[in-house]
Every structure is written in structure tokens, then in C-alpha cells.
Amino acid sequence: MAITTAASWLGTSAFSNANPIELRPNWTQDNAKAVIQAVYRQVLGNDHLMASERLTSAESLLCQGYLTVRDFVRAVAKSELYKSKFFYSNFHPRVIELNFKHLLGRAPYDESEIIYHLDIYQNQGFEADIDSYINSLEYEQNFGTSIVPYYRGFSNQPGQKTVGFTRMFELYRGYANSDRAQGKGGRPSLTYELARNMANPVRTP
């Protein structure tokens, strides 16, 4: 959708008219590098990435055509790097909120989605839970194997619940912000409203 005054006021104008980043057919190395940077930015919640932290082996496999974009997203989300940034230091409902944001580009709609992923984690483990997002029909329909996940919660799309719009704003605190810089002490952002099936108030970043 076009950039609007509201989008500027809410701090989402950077996403309002941006095209999805895709590894195109007959892609070039420059295209592959842009995809890699976009995956890191999205999956790592815009957190700073040092050169020594990069997944160089997975990057190389992508650049050689042995991994799809979805494979690379999976590698980053299952990495010790991802765990160190988001898994070890947060309460698990917060981890689930961030997994939704990073991997599906939206916020959880209701408490049942939190419970569903908590059950997978408790019974099958961290990697199985990551797979449950990336192997989902929702992921396939929106990103397939070649598109970098992006924030879908800021625009109206088929199947999207209105409440997801307000929840996404609660998870998104500005284009220049990172998910590790929000100062919540590892606590979830949506617990109160999810438990009561209420919309979140929309606050500017």
C-alpha cells in the first residue's frame, strides 16, 4: 500500500511500499547477498550482527544454490546465534511472540497460538517448534521457498485478523529498534490482551 501520513506517524513507512525481497530465477551474487542481509535483519529482529557471528557455511551453500531462502531462514532460526539472542534470555511466551514476528511476519492472534507452540516445544523441543512455523501452510502461501519473511502485520491481507494489526504494533517499536533493545527483561508483550482476547492499544514507537 502507498505510504500515508498514518504510516509515517506510526513508524511503519519503511515497510509500507517495500517490495518483498526474493531470490529470483537466474539470480546474481548481488541478489544472493541482499537476500542474506535481509534474512539476518528479519530473523534476528534487526539486532546488530558481528562478522564473527555470521553463518558463513550456510551463506556459502545459499550462494552456491544448495540452499533455498527457506532453508537459510531455518538455519538462522535454529542456530546457536538465534538461541543466544532470543531463546536463553527470554520467558518462553516472549520467545513465541518473537518467533511469530521473525518467521511469519505477524504477531500471535490469540492465546491458543501461544499454547500450541508451547506444547510443541515442551514435547518435541526447540528445533521442532521452529520447523512448525517454517513448514506451515501459512509460511508456504506467503513466502514459499524464495521470499525472505517480512512484516505482514501492517497491511490488510486475506485471512488476517484485525486484532493482529494492533498486536503487531505492540511487538514493533520502530524501524531502527531491535528486539533485544526493548527493555522488557525477557517478559512477553502480549500476555494480558491475549488472555482476555482484547486488542492491544496502538502506541507510536
Wavefront OBJ file of the C-alpha trace (Angstrom):
o trace
v 0.000 0.000 0.000
v 1.057 3.594 -0.500
v 2.908 5.470 2.188
v 0.397 7.507 4.177
v 0.524 10.107 6.918
v -0.676 7.432 9.347
v 2.102 5.071 8.310
v 4.638 7.824 8.889
v 3.128 8.686 12.280
v 3.157 5.040 13.368
v 6.704 4.487 12.163
v 5.871 1.857 9.537
v 6.552 3.861 6.385
v 9.761 1.873 5.786
v 7.597 -1.193 5.117
v 4.559 0.423 3.517
v 5.686 0.335 -0.109
v 8.666 -2.020 0.095
v 8.634 -4.993 -2.237
v 9.365 -8.437 -0.768
v 12.992 -9.481 -1.152
v 13.258 -12.624 -3.241
v 15.986 -14.844 -4.638
v 14.867 -14.577 -8.238
v 15.280 -17.125 -11.030
v 18.698 -16.649 -12.644
v 19.782 -14.741 -9.549
v 23.130 -12.983 -9.280
v 25.598 -12.992 -6.393
v 24.497 -9.451 -5.543
v 20.902 -10.691 -5.316
v 22.024 -13.546 -3.045
v 23.949 -11.148 -0.786
v 20.914 -8.867 -0.498
v 18.791 -11.867 0.461
v 21.302 -12.934 3.113
v 21.334 -9.461 4.675
v 17.531 -9.324 4.630
v 17.245 -12.719 6.328
v 19.618 -11.664 9.094
v 17.724 -8.413 9.629
v 14.321 -10.117 9.745
v 15.104 -13.308 11.649
v 17.446 -11.623 14.136
v 14.996 -8.823 14.839
v 17.214 -6.042 13.483
v 19.869 -6.834 16.089
v 23.491 -5.938 15.384
v 25.411 -8.778 13.742
v 29.175 -9.007 14.052
v 31.211 -10.536 11.233
v 32.316 -13.354 13.522
v 28.675 -14.293 14.191
v 27.689 -14.824 10.562
v 26.674 -18.305 9.442
v 29.317 -18.403 6.730
v 28.822 -22.067 5.837
v 25.082 -21.633 5.305
v 25.699 -18.385 3.395
v 28.089 -20.217 1.072
v 25.585 -23.012 0.456
v 22.906 -20.464 -0.429
v 25.247 -18.624 -2.799
v 26.103 -21.928 -4.492
v 22.440 -22.829 -4.940
v 22.409 -25.695 -2.449
v 20.054 -23.953 -0.020
v 16.780 -22.164 -0.702
v 15.892 -18.959 1.105
v 13.589 -21.001 3.328
v 16.469 -23.361 4.146
v 18.645 -20.385 5.103
v 15.888 -18.892 7.267
v 15.621 -22.246 9.020
v 19.391 -22.400 9.559
v 19.460 -18.942 11.151
v 16.401 -19.607 13.332
v 17.848 -22.892 14.632
v 21.350 -21.524 15.161
v 23.110 -21.012 18.465
v 23.240 -17.342 17.435
v 19.437 -17.114 17.438
v 19.215 -19.003 20.718
v 21.755 -16.723 22.388
v 19.884 -13.599 21.293
v 16.294 -14.667 21.967
v 15.871 -18.128 23.488
v 18.082 -18.274 26.561
v 17.313 -14.777 27.859
v 13.512 -14.649 27.490
v 10.497 -16.278 29.086
v 9.066 -18.760 26.622
v 5.868 -16.836 25.771
v 8.178 -13.986 24.698
v 10.192 -16.439 22.575
v 6.964 -17.483 20.851
v 5.958 -13.858 20.225
v 9.323 -13.240 18.572
v 9.188 -16.462 16.549
v 5.860 -15.325 15.080
v 7.296 -11.898 14.305
v 10.582 -13.163 12.839
v 9.327 -16.199 10.901
v 5.721 -15.404 9.928
v 5.912 -11.605 9.914
v 2.984 -11.151 12.281
v 2.019 -11.290 15.937
v 0.130 -14.201 17.503
v -3.615 -13.667 17.184
v -4.801 -15.347 20.383
v -3.719 -17.351 23.392
v -4.378 -20.660 21.623
v -1.452 -19.974 19.275
v 0.860 -19.459 22.249
v -0.368 -22.691 23.849
v 0.038 -24.609 20.575
v 3.691 -23.661 20.180
v 4.433 -24.057 23.875
v 3.124 -27.630 23.626
v 5.351 -28.386 20.632
v 8.385 -27.004 22.433
v 7.701 -28.907 25.655
v 7.037 -32.229 23.915
v 9.288 -32.103 20.843
v 11.904 -29.451 21.536
v 13.147 -26.123 20.190
v 14.007 -27.243 16.651
v 10.637 -28.938 16.135
v 8.903 -25.730 17.164
v 10.962 -23.696 14.684
v 10.025 -26.223 11.986
v 6.345 -25.827 12.856
v 6.461 -22.190 11.704
v 8.608 -22.696 8.619
v 6.832 -25.867 7.451
v 3.383 -24.341 7.939
v 0.899 -23.698 5.156
v 0.879 -20.041 6.185
v 4.616 -19.748 5.576
v 4.338 -21.606 2.256
v 1.495 -19.431 0.976
v 3.178 -16.150 1.899
v 6.885 -16.778 1.349
v 7.351 -20.108 -0.418
v 10.950 -21.189 -0.801
v 12.433 -17.996 -2.253
v 10.988 -14.946 -0.421
v 12.506 -13.537 2.757
v 9.860 -13.312 5.512
v 8.711 -9.739 6.084
v 6.316 -7.890 8.366
v 2.845 -8.661 7.037
v 1.000 -7.373 10.077
v 0.929 -3.754 8.876
v -1.301 -4.330 5.824
v -4.630 -5.988 5.153
v -4.203 -9.472 3.729
v -6.523 -12.447 3.157
v -7.043 -14.432 6.351
v -5.526 -11.766 8.586
v -7.415 -10.963 11.767
v -7.918 -7.302 12.626
v -6.572 -7.854 16.129
v -3.276 -8.955 14.603
v -2.755 -5.394 13.385
v -2.804 -3.978 16.923
v -0.705 -6.818 18.325
v 1.959 -6.294 15.679
v 2.362 -2.654 16.713
v 2.991 -3.804 20.271
v 5.832 -6.053 19.058
v 7.171 -3.485 16.588
v 8.790 -0.490 18.240
v 10.288 1.344 15.277
v 12.395 0.631 12.204
v 15.695 1.441 13.931
v 14.861 -0.525 17.074
v 15.899 -4.117 17.709
v 14.056 -6.890 19.504
v 16.821 -7.130 22.097
v 16.701 -3.394 22.876
v 13.115 -3.159 24.088
v 13.986 -3.458 27.780
v 11.291 -5.923 28.815
v 13.547 -8.150 30.874
v 12.543 -11.181 28.853
v 8.852 -10.751 29.625
v 6.178 -11.201 26.930
v 4.441 -8.141 25.492
v 1.001 -9.542 24.703
v 0.058 -11.751 27.676
v -2.634 -9.512 29.193
v -4.517 -8.842 25.953
v -4.136 -12.405 24.647
v -5.559 -13.890 27.848
v -8.573 -11.563 27.663
v -8.988 -11.696 23.875
v -8.586 -7.920 23.737
v -6.997 -5.743 21.085
v -3.737 -4.047 22.030
v -3.658 -0.245 22.166
v -1.723 1.216 19.260
v 1.236 3.203 20.579
v 3.703 5.161 18.499
v 7.327 3.910 18.691
l 1 2 3 4 5 6 7 8 9 10 11 12 13 14 15 16 17 18 19 20 21 22 23 24 25 26 27 28 29 30 31 32 33 34 35 36 37 38 39 40 41 42 43 44 45 46 47 48 49 50 51 52 53 54 55 56 57 58 59 60 61 62 63 64 65 66 67 68 69 70 71 72 73 74 75 76 77 78 79 80 81 82 83 84 85 86 87 88 89 90 91 92 93 94 95 96 97 98 99 100 101 102 103 104 105 106 107 108 109 110 111 112 113 114 115 116 117 118 119 120 121 122 123 124 125 126 127 128 129 130 131 132 133 134 135 136 137 138 139 140 141 142 143 144 145 146 147 148 149 150 151 152 153 154 155 156 157 158 159 160 161 162 163 164 165 166 167 168 169 170 171 172 173 174 175 176 177 178 179 180 181 182 183 184 185 186 187 188 189 190 191 192 193 194 195 196 197 198 199 200 201 202 203 204 205
